[in-house]
Amino acid sequence: MISYKPFYETLFKKNITEYQLIYKEGFSANTIHRIKHGEAISTKTLDALCYTLDCEVEDILKHVKE
């Protein structure tokens, strides 16, 4: 299972809100909704998040063995 817990930790560390990602950085509300509900996002979106947040992939998601 993919967990987006690191994504929210990264947002907190960088003092960035979901609102800023949507309205200032141009990410769709649907993308944030998908992350919030643990659904899949594209590698293109993952790349854009890493660029915007100036972080690595592991700062966005992690694999959790169930």
PDBQT receptor file of N, H, CA, C and O in Angstrom, charges set to zero:
ATOM      1  N   MET A   1       0.847  -1.173   0.000  1.00  0.00    +0.000 N 
ATOM      2  CA  MET A   1       0.000   0.000   0.000  1.00  0.00    +0.000 C 
ATOM      3  C   MET A   1       0.896   1.241   0.000  1.00  0.00    +0.000 C 
ATOM      4  O   MET A   1       1.941   1.269   0.651  1.00  0.00    +0.000 OA
ATOM      5  N   ILE A   2       0.479   2.236  -0.723  1.00  0.00    +0.000 N 
ATOM      6  H   ILE A   2      -0.370   2.214  -1.251  1.00  0.00    +0.000 HD
ATOM      7  CA  ILE A   2       1.205   3.510  -0.771  1.00  0.00    +0.000 C 
ATOM      8  C   ILE A   2       0.611   4.440   0.285  1.00  0.00    +0.000 C 
ATOM      9  O   ILE A   2      -0.606   4.596   0.374  1.00  0.00    +0.000 OA
ATOM     10  N   SER A   3       1.474   5.047   1.075  1.00  0.00    +0.000 N 
ATOM     11  H   SER A   3       2.464   4.920   1.003  1.00  0.00    +0.000 HD
ATOM     12  CA  SER A   3       1.059   6.005   2.101  1.00  0.00    +0.000 C 
ATOM     13  C   SER A   3       1.589   7.384   1.729  1.00  0.00    +0.000 C 
ATOM     14  O   SER A   3       2.744   7.538   1.331  1.00  0.00    +0.000 OA
ATOM     15  N   TYR A   4       0.724   8.377   1.865  1.00  0.00    +0.000 N 
ATOM     16  H   TYR A   4      -0.214   8.252   2.189  1.00  0.00    +0.000 HD
ATOM     17  CA  TYR A   4       1.118   9.759   1.597  1.00  0.00    +0.000 C 
ATOM     18  C   TYR A   4       1.401  10.524   2.888  1.00  0.00    +0.000 C 
ATOM     19  O   TYR A   4       1.448  11.755   2.881  1.00  0.00    +0.000 OA
ATOM     20  N   LYS A   5       1.588   9.812   3.982  1.00  0.00    +0.000 N 
ATOM     21  H   LYS A   5       1.550   8.813   3.988  1.00  0.00    +0.000 HD
ATOM     22  CA  LYS A   5       1.889  10.469   5.251  1.00  0.00    +0.000 C 
ATOM     23  C   LYS A   5       3.110  11.390   5.146  1.00  0.00    +0.000 C 
ATOM     24  O   LYS A   5       3.082  12.494   5.689  1.00  0.00    +0.000 OA
ATOM     25  N   PRO A   6       4.186  10.964   4.458  1.00  0.00    +0.000 N 
ATOM     26  CA  PRO A   6       5.334  11.871   4.319  1.00  0.00    +0.000 C 
ATOM     27  C   PRO A   6       4.987  13.184   3.605  1.00  0.00    +0.000 C 
ATOM     28  O   PRO A   6       5.608  14.214   3.869  1.00  0.00    +0.000 OA
ATOM     29  N   PHE A   7       4.014  13.152   2.719  1.00  0.00    +0.000 N 
ATOM     30  H   PHE A   7       3.510  12.315   2.505  1.00  0.00    +0.000 HD
ATOM     31  CA  PHE A   7       3.583  14.360   2.010  1.00  0.00    +0.000 C 
ATOM     32  C   PHE A   7       3.103  15.413   3.000  1.00  0.00    +0.000 C 
ATOM     33  O   PHE A   7       3.499  16.576   2.923  1.00  0.00    +0.000 OA
ATOM     34  N   TYR A   8       2.255  15.003   3.922  1.00  0.00    +0.000 N 
ATOM     35  H   TYR A   8       1.933  14.058   3.985  1.00  0.00    +0.000 HD
ATOM     36  CA  TYR A   8       1.722  15.946   4.899  1.00  0.00    +0.000 C 
ATOM     37  C   TYR A   8       2.787  16.400   5.889  1.00  0.00    +0.000 C 
ATOM     38  O   TYR A   8       2.756  17.541   6.350  1.00  0.00    +0.000 OA
ATOM     39  N   GLU A   9       3.720  15.526   6.217  1.00  0.00    +0.000 N 
ATOM     40  H   GLU A   9       3.745  14.599   5.843  1.00  0.00    +0.000 HD
ATOM     41  CA  GLU A   9       4.840  15.916   7.072  1.00  0.00    +0.000 C 
ATOM     42  C   GLU A   9       5.716  16.959   6.364  1.00  0.00    +0.000 C 
ATOM     43  O   GLU A   9       6.186  17.912   6.986  1.00  0.00    +0.000 OA
ATOM     44  N   THR A  10       5.925  16.767   5.069  1.00  0.00    +0.000 N 
ATOM     45  H   THR A  10       5.543  15.993   4.564  1.00  0.00    +0.000 HD
ATOM     46  CA  THR A  10       6.720  17.714   4.283  1.00  0.00    +0.000 C 
ATOM     47  C   THR A  10       6.013  19.067   4.186  1.00  0.00    +0.000 C 
ATOM     48  O   THR A  10       6.647  20.114   4.323  1.00  0.00    +0.000 OA
ATOM     49  N   LEU A  11       4.701  19.043   3.950  1.00  0.00    +0.000 N 
ATOM     50  H   LEU A  11       4.186  18.193   3.839  1.00  0.00    +0.000 HD
ATOM     51  CA  LEU A  11       3.946  20.299   3.911  1.00  0.00    +0.000 C 
ATOM     52  C   LEU A  11       4.088  21.039   5.239  1.00  0.00    +0.000 C 
ATOM     53  O   LEU A  11       4.298  22.252   5.259  1.00  0.00    +0.000 OA
ATOM     54  N   PHE A  12       3.974  20.309   6.345  1.00  0.00    +0.000 N 
ATOM     55  H   PHE A  12       3.804  19.323   6.329  1.00  0.00    +0.000 HD
ATOM     56  CA  PHE A  12       4.074  20.917   7.666  1.00  0.00    +0.000 C 
ATOM     57  C   PHE A  12       5.459  21.529   7.890  1.00  0.00    +0.000 C 
ATOM     58  O   PHE A  12       5.575  22.658   8.368  1.00  0.00    +0.000 OA
ATOM     59  N   LYS A  13       6.503  20.780   7.543  1.00  0.00    +0.000 N 
ATOM     60  H   LYS A  13       6.409  19.863   7.155  1.00  0.00    +0.000 HD
ATOM     61  CA  LYS A  13       7.880  21.264   7.725  1.00  0.00    +0.000 C 
ATOM     62  C   LYS A  13       8.145  22.528   6.906  1.00  0.00    +0.000 C 
ATOM     63  O   LYS A  13       8.856  23.430   7.350  1.00  0.00    +0.000 OA
ATOM     64  N   LYS A  14       7.564  22.579   5.707  1.00  0.00    +0.000 N 
ATOM     65  H   LYS A  14       6.986  21.847   5.347  1.00  0.00    +0.000 HD
ATOM     66  CA  LYS A  14       7.815  23.707   4.813  1.00  0.00    +0.000 C 
ATOM     67  C   LYS A  14       6.772  24.819   4.960  1.00  0.00    +0.000 C 
ATOM     68  O   LYS A  14       6.799  25.822   4.247  1.00  0.00    +0.000 OA
ATOM     69  N   ASN A  15       5.844  24.607   5.917  1.00  0.00    +0.000 N 
ATOM     70  H   ASN A  15       5.822  23.792   6.497  1.00  0.00    +0.000 HD
ATOM     71  CA  ASN A  15       4.810  25.598   6.191  1.00  0.00    +0.000 C 
ATOM     72  C   ASN A  15       4.009  25.949   4.931  1.00  0.00    +0.000 C 
ATOM     73  O   ASN A  15       3.793  27.122   4.624  1.00  0.00    +0.000 OA
ATOM     74  N   ILE A  16       3.578  24.915   4.216  1.00  0.00    +0.000 N 
ATOM     75  H   ILE A  16       3.754  23.963   4.467  1.00  0.00    +0.000 HD
ATOM     76  CA  ILE A  16       2.787  25.066   2.995  1.00  0.00    +0.000 C 
ATOM     77  C   ILE A  16       1.452  24.367   3.218  1.00  0.00    +0.000 C 
ATOM     78  O   ILE A  16       1.399  23.281   3.794  1.00  0.00    +0.000 OA
ATOM     79  N   THR A  17       0.385  24.993   2.760  1.00  0.00    +0.000 N 
ATOM     80  H   THR A  17       0.428  25.875   2.292  1.00  0.00    +0.000 HD
ATOM     81  CA  THR A  17      -0.942  24.410   2.925  1.00  0.00    +0.000 C 
ATOM     82  C   THR A  17      -1.433  23.801   1.609  1.00  0.00    +0.000 C 
ATOM     83  O   THR A  17      -0.898  24.080   0.535  1.00  0.00    +0.000 OA
ATOM     84  N   GLU A  18      -2.457  22.970   1.724  1.00  0.00    +0.000 N 
ATOM     85  H   GLU A  18      -2.891  22.744   2.596  1.00  0.00    +0.000 HD
ATOM     86  CA  GLU A  18      -3.097  22.425   0.523  1.00  0.00    +0.000 C 
ATOM     87  C   GLU A  18      -3.658  23.573  -0.317  1.00  0.00    +0.000 C 
ATOM     88  O   GLU A  18      -3.595  23.544  -1.546  1.00  0.00    +0.000 OA
ATOM     89  N   TYR A  19      -4.203  24.578   0.359  1.00  0.00    +0.000 N 
ATOM     90  H   TYR A  19      -4.254  24.601   1.357  1.00  0.00    +0.000 HD
ATOM     91  CA  TYR A  19      -4.748  25.754  -0.328  1.00  0.00    +0.000 C 
ATOM     92  C   TYR A  19      -3.680  26.394  -1.221  1.00  0.00    +0.000 C 
ATOM     93  O   TYR A  19      -3.954  26.735  -2.372  1.00  0.00    +0.000 OA
ATOM     94  N   GLN A  20      -2.474  26.554  -0.693  1.00  0.00    +0.000 N 
ATOM     95  H   GLN A  20      -2.252  26.277   0.241  1.00  0.00    +0.000 HD
ATOM     96  CA  GLN A  20      -1.394  27.154  -1.482  1.00  0.00    +0.000 C 
ATOM     97  C   GLN A  20      -1.057  26.297  -2.697  1.00  0.00    +0.000 C 
ATOM     98  O   GLN A  20      -0.809  26.825  -3.781  1.00  0.00    +0.000 OA
ATOM     99  N   LEU A  21      -1.048  24.978  -2.519  1.00  0.00    +0.000 N 
ATOM    100  H   LEU A  21      -1.250  24.550  -1.638  1.00  0.00    +0.000 HD
ATOM    101  CA  LEU A  21      -0.751  24.095  -3.650  1.00  0.00    +0.000 C 
ATOM    102  C   LEU A  21      -1.792  24.244  -4.753  1.00  0.00    +0.000 C 
ATOM    103  O   LEU A  21      -1.467  24.220  -5.940  1.00  0.00    +0.000 OA
ATOM    104  N   ILE A  22      -3.048  24.400  -4.342  1.00  0.00    +0.000 N 
ATOM    105  H   ILE A  22      -3.312  24.420  -3.377  1.00  0.00    +0.000 HD
ATOM    106  CA  ILE A  22      -4.124  24.499  -5.331  1.00  0.00    +0.000 C 
ATOM    107  C   ILE A  22      -4.164  25.887  -5.974  1.00  0.00    +0.000 C 
ATOM    108  O   ILE A  22      -4.156  26.001  -7.199  1.00  0.00    +0.000 OA
ATOM    109  N   TYR A  23      -4.205  26.927  -5.166  1.00  0.00    +0.000 N 
ATOM    110  H   TYR A  23      -4.211  26.835  -4.170  1.00  0.00    +0.000 HD
ATOM    111  CA  TYR A  23      -4.459  28.271  -5.689  1.00  0.00    +0.000 C 
ATOM    112  C   TYR A  23      -3.216  29.056  -6.085  1.00  0.00    +0.000 C 
ATOM    113  O   TYR A  23      -3.299  29.967  -6.908  1.00  0.00    +0.000 OA
ATOM    114  N   LYS A  24      -2.070  28.718  -5.512  1.00  0.00    +0.000 N 
ATOM    115  H   LYS A  24      -2.003  27.978  -4.843  1.00  0.00    +0.000 HD
ATOM    116  CA  LYS A  24      -0.864  29.460  -5.867  1.00  0.00    +0.000 C 
ATOM    117  C   LYS A  24       0.077  28.669  -6.762  1.00  0.00    +0.000 C 
ATOM    118  O   LYS A  24       0.796  29.252  -7.574  1.00  0.00    +0.000 OA
ATOM    119  N   GLU A  25       0.081  27.349  -6.623  1.00  0.00    +0.000 N 
ATOM    120  H   GLU A  25      -0.503  26.875  -5.963  1.00  0.00    +0.000 HD
ATOM    121  CA  GLU A  25       1.000  26.515  -7.408  1.00  0.00    +0.000 C 
ATOM    122  C   GLU A  25       0.313  25.823  -8.578  1.00  0.00    +0.000 C 
ATOM    123  O   GLU A  25       0.993  25.266  -9.440  1.00  0.00    +0.000 OA
ATOM    124  N   GLY A  26      -1.020  25.845  -8.631  1.00  0.00    +0.000 N 
ATOM    125  H   GLY A  26      -1.572  26.298  -7.931  1.00  0.00    +0.000 HD
ATOM    126  CA  GLY A  26      -1.744  25.329  -9.783  1.00  0.00    +0.000 C 
ATOM    127  C   GLY A  26      -2.061  23.834  -9.783  1.00  0.00    +0.000 C 
ATOM    128  O   GLY A  26      -2.443  23.288 -10.818  1.00  0.00    +0.000 OA
ATOM    129  N   PHE A  27      -1.909  23.170  -8.645  1.00  0.00    +0.000 N 
ATOM    130  H   PHE A  27      -1.598  23.614  -7.804  1.00  0.00    +0.000 HD
ATOM    131  CA  PHE A  27      -2.300  21.763  -8.587  1.00  0.00    +0.000 C 
ATOM    132  C   PHE A  27      -3.815  21.689  -8.506  1.00  0.00    +0.000 C 
ATOM    133  O   PHE A  27      -4.454  22.553  -7.906  1.00  0.00    +0.000 OA
ATOM    134  N   SER A  28      -4.390  20.655  -9.110  1.00  0.00    +0.000 N 
ATOM    135  H   SER A  28      -3.871  19.953  -9.597  1.00  0.00    +0.000 HD
ATOM    136  CA  SER A  28      -5.846  20.539  -9.099  1.00  0.00    +0.000 C 
ATOM    137  C   SER A  28      -6.325  20.062  -7.730  1.00  0.00    +0.000 C 
ATOM    138  O   SER A  28      -5.631  19.329  -7.025  1.00  0.00    +0.000 OA
ATOM    139  N   ALA A  29      -7.522  20.497  -7.381  1.00  0.00    +0.000 N 
ATOM    140  H   ALA A  29      -8.085  21.092  -7.953  1.00  0.00    +0.000 HD
ATOM    141  CA  ALA A  29      -8.133  20.055  -6.130  1.00  0.00    +0.000 C 
ATOM    142  C   ALA A  29      -8.328  18.545  -6.158  1.00  0.00    +0.000 C 
ATOM    143  O   ALA A  29      -8.270  17.890  -5.118  1.00  0.00    +0.000 OA
ATOM    144  N   ASN A  30      -8.557  17.994  -7.344  1.00  0.00    +0.000 N 
ATOM    145  H   ASN A  30      -8.604  18.527  -8.189  1.00  0.00    +0.000 HD
ATOM    146  CA  ASN A  30      -8.724  16.551  -7.481  1.00  0.00    +0.000 C 
ATOM    147  C   ASN A  30      -7.433  15.814  -7.109  1.00  0.00    +0.000 C 
ATOM    148  O   ASN A  30      -7.489  14.745  -6.502  1.00  0.00    +0.000 OA
ATOM    149  N   THR A  31      -6.291  16.367  -7.461  1.00  0.00    +0.000 N 
ATOM    150  H   THR A  31      -6.246  17.236  -7.954  1.00  0.00    +0.000 HD
ATOM    151  CA  THR A  31      -5.012  15.751  -7.108  1.00  0.00    +0.000 C 
ATOM    152  C   THR A  31      -4.855  15.697  -5.593  1.00  0.00    +0.000 C 
ATOM    153  O   THR A  31      -4.471  14.665  -5.043  1.00  0.00    +0.000 OA
ATOM    154  N   ILE A  32      -5.147  16.792  -4.927  1.00  0.00    +0.000 N 
ATOM    155  H   ILE A  32      -5.459  17.630  -5.374  1.00  0.00    +0.000 HD
ATOM    156  CA  ILE A  32      -5.040  16.830  -3.468  1.00  0.00    +0.000 C 
ATOM    157  C   ILE A  32      -6.051  15.866  -2.848  1.00  0.00    +0.000 C 
ATOM    158  O   ILE A  32      -5.746  15.191  -1.864  1.00  0.00    +0.000 OA
ATOM    159  N   HIS A  33      -7.240  15.805  -3.416  1.00  0.00    +0.000 N 
ATOM    160  H   HIS A  33      -7.487  16.353  -4.215  1.00  0.00    +0.000 HD
ATOM    161  CA  HIS A  33      -8.272  14.867  -2.945  1.00  0.00    +0.000 C 
ATOM    162  C   HIS A  33      -7.773  13.424  -3.066  1.00  0.00    +0.000 C 
ATOM    163  O   HIS A  33      -7.950  12.622  -2.149  1.00  0.00    +0.000 OA
ATOM    164  N   ARG A  34      -7.153  13.102  -4.195  1.00  0.00    +0.000 N 
ATOM    165  H   ARG A  34      -7.009  13.753  -4.940  1.00  0.00    +0.000 HD
ATOM    166  CA  ARG A  34      -6.654  11.736  -4.419  1.00  0.00    +0.000 C 
ATOM    167  C   ARG A  34      -5.567  11.394  -3.393  1.00  0.00    +0.000 C 
ATOM    168  O   ARG A  34      -5.547  10.285  -2.859  1.00  0.00    +0.000 OA
ATOM    169  N   ILE A  35      -4.682  12.324  -3.123  1.00  0.00    +0.000 N 
ATOM    170  H   ILE A  35      -4.698  13.225  -3.557  1.00  0.00    +0.000 HD
ATOM    171  CA  ILE A  35      -3.631  12.095  -2.134  1.00  0.00    +0.000 C 
ATOM    172  C   ILE A  35      -4.260  11.899  -0.752  1.00  0.00    +0.000 C 
ATOM    173  O   ILE A  35      -3.899  10.979  -0.019  1.00  0.00    +0.000 OA
ATOM    174  N   LYS A  36      -5.192  12.765  -0.413  1.00  0.00    +0.000 N 
ATOM    175  H   LYS A  36      -5.486  13.513  -1.009  1.00  0.00    +0.000 HD
ATOM    176  CA  LYS A  36      -5.837  12.710   0.903  1.00  0.00    +0.000 C 
ATOM    177  C   LYS A  36      -6.539  11.379   1.135  1.00  0.00    +0.000 C 
ATOM    178  O   LYS A  36      -6.614  10.899   2.266  1.00  0.00    +0.000 OA
ATOM    179  N   HIS A  37      -7.048  10.791   0.069  1.00  0.00    +0.000 N 
ATOM    180  H   HIS A  37      -6.986  11.181  -0.850  1.00  0.00    +0.000 HD
ATOM    181  CA  HIS A  37      -7.782   9.523   0.188  1.00  0.00    +0.000 C 
ATOM    182  C   HIS A  37      -6.940   8.304  -0.199  1.00  0.00    +0.000 C 
ATOM    183  O   HIS A  37      -7.471   7.205  -0.357  1.00  0.00    +0.000 OA
ATOM    184  N   GLY A  38      -5.634   8.501  -0.349  1.00  0.00    +0.000 N 
ATOM    185  H   GLY A  38      -5.203   9.394  -0.221  1.00  0.00    +0.000 HD
ATOM    186  CA  GLY A  38      -4.731   7.379  -0.611  1.00  0.00    +0.000 C 
ATOM    187  C   GLY A  38      -4.868   6.759  -1.984  1.00  0.00    +0.000 C 
ATOM    188  O   GLY A  38      -4.532   5.590  -2.172  1.00  0.00    +0.000 OA
ATOM    189  N   GLU A  39      -5.353   7.519  -2.939  1.00  0.00    +0.000 N 
ATOM    190  H   GLU A  39      -5.626   8.468  -2.786  1.00  0.00    +0.000 HD
ATOM    191  CA  GLU A  39      -5.525   7.010  -4.295  1.00  0.00    +0.000 C 
ATOM    192  C   GLU A  39      -4.262   7.292  -5.119  1.00  0.00    +0.000 C 
ATOM    193  O   GLU A  39      -3.381   8.037  -4.691  1.00  0.00    +0.000 OA
ATOM    194  N   ALA A  40      -4.196   6.697  -6.277  1.00  0.00    +0.000 N 
ATOM    195  H   ALA A  40      -4.912   6.092  -6.624  1.00  0.00    +0.000 HD
ATOM    196  CA  ALA A  40      -3.012   6.811  -7.133  1.00  0.00    +0.000 C 
ATOM    197  C   ALA A  40      -2.883   8.209  -7.743  1.00  0.00    +0.000 C 
ATOM    198  O   ALA A  40      -3.875   8.861  -8.070  1.00  0.00    +0.000 OA
ATOM    199  N   ILE A  41      -1.632   8.644  -7.884  1.00  0.00    +0.000 N 
ATOM    200  H   ILE A  41      -0.826   8.114  -7.619  1.00  0.00    +0.000 HD
ATOM    201  CA  ILE A  41      -1.326   9.856  -8.639  1.00  0.00    +0.000 C 
ATOM    202  C   ILE A  41      -0.287   9.471  -9.687  1.00  0.00    +0.000 C 
ATOM    203  O   ILE A  41       0.415   8.470  -9.537  1.00  0.00    +0.000 OA
ATOM    204  N   SER A  42      -0.194  10.258 -10.733  1.00  0.00    +0.000 N 
ATOM    205  H   SER A  42      -0.764  11.071 -10.855  1.00  0.00    +0.000 HD
ATOM    206  CA  SER A  42       0.747   9.934 -11.807  1.00  0.00    +0.000 C 
ATOM    207  C   SER A  42       2.172  10.302 -11.410  1.00  0.00    +0.000 C 
ATOM    208  O   SER A  42       2.391  11.101 -10.499  1.00  0.00    +0.000 OA
ATOM    209  N   THR A  43       3.122   9.715 -12.099  1.00  0.00    +0.000 N 
ATOM    210  H   THR A  43       2.944   9.067 -12.839  1.00  0.00    +0.000 HD
ATOM    211  CA  THR A  43       4.522  10.059 -11.851  1.00  0.00    +0.000 C 
ATOM    212  C   THR A  43       4.794  11.500 -12.286  1.00  0.00    +0.000 C 
ATOM    213  O   THR A  43       5.678  12.158 -11.737  1.00  0.00    +0.000 OA
ATOM    214  N   LYS A  44       4.053  11.979 -13.248  1.00  0.00    +0.000 N 
ATOM    215  H   LYS A  44       3.335  11.444 -13.694  1.00  0.00    +0.000 HD
ATOM    216  CA  LYS A  44       4.185  13.380 -13.675  1.00  0.00    +0.000 C 
ATOM    217  C   LYS A  44       3.779  14.307 -12.527  1.00  0.00    +0.000 C 
ATOM    218  O   LYS A  44       4.450  15.306 -12.267  1.00  0.00    +0.000 OA
ATOM    219  N   THR A  45       2.690  13.979 -11.847  1.00  0.00    +0.000 N 
ATOM    220  H   THR A  45       2.145  13.168 -12.057  1.00  0.00    +0.000 HD
ATOM    221  CA  THR A  45       2.248  14.764 -10.696  1.00  0.00    +0.000 C 
ATOM    222  C   THR A  45       3.256  14.657  -9.564  1.00  0.00    +0.000 C 
ATOM    223  O   THR A  45       3.563  15.649  -8.904  1.00  0.00    +0.000 OA
ATOM    224  N   LEU A  46       3.766  13.463  -9.341  1.00  0.00    +0.000 N 
ATOM    225  H   LEU A  46       3.516  12.657  -9.878  1.00  0.00    +0.000 HD
ATOM    226  CA  LEU A  46       4.776  13.249  -8.308  1.00  0.00    +0.000 C 
ATOM    227  C   LEU A  46       6.013  14.101  -8.590  1.00  0.00    +0.000 C 
ATOM    228  O   LEU A  46       6.571  14.713  -7.680  1.00  0.00    +0.000 OA
ATOM    229  N   ASP A  47       6.433  14.136  -9.844  1.00  0.00    +0.000 N 
ATOM    230  H   ASP A  47       5.980  13.638 -10.583  1.00  0.00    +0.000 HD
ATOM    231  CA  ASP A  47       7.571  14.950 -10.246  1.00  0.00    +0.000 C 
ATOM    232  C   ASP A  47       7.296  16.431  -9.991  1.00  0.00    +0.000 C 
ATOM    233  O   ASP A  47       8.161  17.146  -9.485  1.00  0.00    +0.000 OA
ATOM    234  N   ALA A  48       6.105  16.890 -10.335  1.00  0.00    +0.000 N 
ATOM    235  H   ALA A  48       5.402  16.309 -10.746  1.00  0.00    +0.000 HD
ATOM    236  CA  ALA A  48       5.739  18.293 -10.135  1.00  0.00    +0.000 C 
ATOM    237  C   ALA A  48       5.707  18.645  -8.644  1.00  0.00    +0.000 C 
ATOM    238  O   ALA A  48       6.134  19.733  -8.256  1.00  0.00    +0.000 OA
ATOM    239  N   LEU A  49       5.211  17.743  -7.820  1.00  0.00    +0.000 N 
ATOM    240  H   LEU A  49       4.864  16.859  -8.135  1.00  0.00    +0.000 HD
ATOM    241  CA  LEU A  49       5.197  17.979  -6.377  1.00  0.00    +0.000 C 
ATOM    242  C   LEU A  49       6.616  18.068  -5.823  1.00  0.00    +0.000 C 
ATOM    243  O   LEU A  49       6.923  18.949  -5.020  1.00  0.00    +0.000 OA
ATOM    244  N   CYS A  50       7.475  17.153  -6.256  1.00  0.00    +0.000 N 
ATOM    245  H   CYS A  50       7.226  16.438  -6.909  1.00  0.00    +0.000 HD
ATOM    246  CA  CYS A  50       8.871  17.177  -5.803  1.00  0.00    +0.000 C 
ATOM    247  C   CYS A  50       9.554  18.480  -6.214  1.00  0.00    +0.000 C 
ATOM    248  O   CYS A  50      10.314  19.055  -5.435  1.00  0.00    +0.000 OA
ATOM    249  N   TYR A  51       9.289  18.940  -7.416  1.00  0.00    +0.000 N 
ATOM    250  H   TYR A  51       8.672  18.472  -8.049  1.00  0.00    +0.000 HD
ATOM    251  CA  TYR A  51       9.878  20.192  -7.897  1.00  0.00    +0.000 C 
ATOM    252  C   TYR A  51       9.360  21.375  -7.079  1.00  0.00    +0.000 C 
ATOM    253  O   TYR A  51      10.139  22.210  -6.619  1.00  0.00    +0.000 OA
ATOM    254  N   THR A  52       8.048  21.436  -6.903  1.00  0.00    +0.000 N 
ATOM    255  H   THR A  52       7.416  20.757  -7.277  1.00  0.00    +0.000 HD
ATOM    256  CA  THR A  52       7.421  22.543  -6.187  1.00  0.00    +0.000 C 
ATOM    257  C   THR A  52       7.846  22.595  -4.724  1.00  0.00    +0.000 C 
ATOM    258  O   THR A  52       8.115  23.667  -4.181  1.00  0.00    +0.000 OA
ATOM    259  N   LEU A  53       7.902  21.419  -4.091  1.00  0.00    +0.000 N 
ATOM    260  H   LEU A  53       7.683  20.549  -4.532  1.00  0.00    +0.000 HD
ATOM    261  CA  LEU A  53       8.238  21.360  -2.665  1.00  0.00    +0.000 C 
ATOM    262  C   LEU A  53       9.744  21.257  -2.428  1.00  0.00    +0.000 C 
ATOM    263  O   LEU A  53      10.198  21.257  -1.284  1.00  0.00    +0.000 OA
ATOM    264  N   ASP A  54      10.516  21.168  -3.512  1.00  0.00    +0.000 N 
ATOM    265  H   ASP A  54      10.147  21.168  -4.441  1.00  0.00    +0.000 HD
ATOM    266  CA  ASP A  54      11.970  21.030  -3.418  1.00  0.00    +0.000 C 
ATOM    267  C   ASP A  54      12.337  19.872  -2.488  1.00  0.00    +0.000 C 
ATOM    268  O   ASP A  54      13.033  20.042  -1.487  1.00  0.00    +0.000 OA
ATOM    269  N   CYS A  55      11.840  18.686  -2.860  1.00  0.00    +0.000 N 
ATOM    270  H   CYS A  55      11.274  18.548  -3.673  1.00  0.00    +0.000 HD
ATOM    271  CA  CYS A  55      12.057  17.515  -2.021  1.00  0.00    +0.000 C 
ATOM    272  C   CYS A  55      12.248  16.276  -2.894  1.00  0.00    +0.000 C 
ATOM    273  O   CYS A  55      12.215  16.355  -4.122  1.00  0.00    +0.000 OA
ATOM    274  N   GLU A  56      12.446  15.146  -2.247  1.00  0.00    +0.000 N 
ATOM    275  H   GLU A  56      12.473  15.081  -1.250  1.00  0.00    +0.000 HD
ATOM    276  CA  GLU A  56      12.626  13.869  -2.935  1.00  0.00    +0.000 C 
ATOM    277  C   GLU A  56      11.320  13.076  -2.905  1.00  0.00    +0.000 C 
ATOM    278  O   GLU A  56      10.401  13.408  -2.156  1.00  0.00    +0.000 OA
ATOM    279  N   VAL A  57      11.245  12.030  -3.720  1.00  0.00    +0.000 N 
ATOM    280  H   VAL A  57      11.991  11.760  -4.329  1.00  0.00    +0.000 HD
ATOM    281  CA  VAL A  57      10.049  11.198  -3.808  1.00  0.00    +0.000 C 
ATOM    282  C   VAL A  57       9.674  10.639  -2.433  1.00  0.00    +0.000 C 
ATOM    283  O   VAL A  57       8.496  10.590  -2.080  1.00  0.00    +0.000 OA
ATOM    284  N   GLU A  58      10.677  10.219  -1.661  1.00  0.00    +0.000 N 
ATOM    285  H   GLU A  58      11.634  10.259  -1.947  1.00  0.00    +0.000 HD
ATOM    286  CA  GLU A  58      10.385   9.638  -0.353  1.00  0.00    +0.000 C 
ATOM    287  C   GLU A  58       9.828  10.669   0.639  1.00  0.00    +0.000 C 
ATOM    288  O   GLU A  58       9.353  10.300   1.713  1.00  0.00    +0.000 OA
ATOM    289  N   ASP A  59       9.885  11.945   0.284  1.00  0.00    +0.000 N 
ATOM    290  H   ASP A  59      10.271  12.245  -0.588  1.00  0.00    +0.000 HD
ATOM    291  CA  ASP A  59       9.261  12.984   1.105  1.00  0.00    +0.000 C 
ATOM    292  C   ASP A  59       7.787  13.166   0.754  1.00  0.00    +0.000 C 
ATOM    293  O   ASP A  59       7.089  13.956   1.389  1.00  0.00    +0.000 OA
ATOM    294  N   ILE A  60       7.319  12.443  -0.247  1.00  0.00    +0.000 N 
ATOM    295  H   ILE A  60       7.886  11.801  -0.763  1.00  0.00    +0.000 HD
ATOM    296  CA  ILE A  60       5.922  12.520  -0.698  1.00  0.00    +0.000 C 
ATOM    297  C   ILE A  60       5.168  11.241  -0.360  1.00  0.00    +0.000 C 
ATOM    298  O   ILE A  60       4.034  11.287   0.117  1.00  0.00    +0.000 OA
ATOM    299  N   LEU A  61       5.797  10.108  -0.609  1.00  0.00    +0.000 N 
ATOM    300  H   LEU A  61       6.718  10.070  -0.997  1.00  0.00    +0.000 HD
ATOM    301  CA  LEU A  61       5.102   8.840  -0.376  1.00  0.00    +0.000 C 
ATOM    302  C   LEU A  61       6.060   7.768   0.125  1.00  0.00    +0.000 C 
ATOM    303  O   LEU A  61       7.281   7.891   0.024  1.00  0.00    +0.000 OA
ATOM    304  N   LYS A  62       5.461   6.715   0.667  1.00  0.00    +0.000 N 
ATOM    305  H   LYS A  62       4.469   6.616   0.749  1.00  0.00    +0.000 HD
ATOM    306  CA  LYS A  62       6.237   5.549   1.074  1.00  0.00    +0.000 C 
ATOM    307  C   LYS A  62       5.403   4.303   0.872  1.00  0.00    +0.000 C 
ATOM    308  O   LYS A  62       4.173   4.358   0.867  1.00  0.00    +0.000 OA
ATOM    309  N   HIS A  63       6.075   3.188   0.706  1.00  0.00    +0.000 N 
ATOM    310  H   HIS A  63       7.074   3.143   0.710  1.00  0.00    +0.000 HD
ATOM    311  CA  HIS A  63       5.394   1.905   0.542  1.00  0.00    +0.000 C 
ATOM    312  C   HIS A  63       5.282   1.246   1.914  1.00  0.00    +0.000 C 
ATOM    313  O   HIS A  63       6.272   1.105   2.632  1.00  0.00    +0.000 OA
ATOM    314  N   VAL A  64       4.061   0.845   2.265  1.00  0.00    +0.000 N 
ATOM    315  H   VAL A  64       3.257   0.959   1.682  1.00  0.00    +0.000 HD
ATOM    316  CA  VAL A  64       3.804   0.180   3.536  1.00  0.00    +0.000 C 
ATOM    317  C   VAL A  64       3.372  -1.252   3.235  1.00  0.00    +0.000 C 
ATOM    318  O   VAL A  64       2.376  -1.479   2.548  1.00  0.00    +0.000 OA
ATOM    319  N   LYS A  65       4.122  -2.201   3.749  1.00  0.00    +0.000 N 
ATOM    320  H   LYS A  65       4.931  -2.016   4.307  1.00  0.00    +0.000 HD
ATOM    321  CA  LYS A  65       3.746  -3.599   3.560  1.00  0.00    +0.000 C 
ATOM    322  C   LYS A  65       2.605  -3.930   4.507  1.00  0.00    +0.000 C 
ATOM    323  O   LYS A  65       2.656  -3.624   5.699  1.00  0.00    +0.000 OA
ATOM    324  N   GLU A  66       1.578  -4.559   3.958  1.00  0.00    +0.000 N 
ATOM    325  H   GLU A  66       1.536  -4.808   2.991  1.00  0.00    +0.000 HD
ATOM    326  CA  GLU A  66       0.414  -4.905   4.789  1.00  0.00    +0.000 C 
ATOM    327  C   GLU A  66       0.466  -6.338   5.216  1.00  0.00    +0.000 C 
ATOM    328  O   GLU A  66      -0.429  -6.805   5.920  1.00  0.00    +0.000 OA
TER     329      GLU A  66
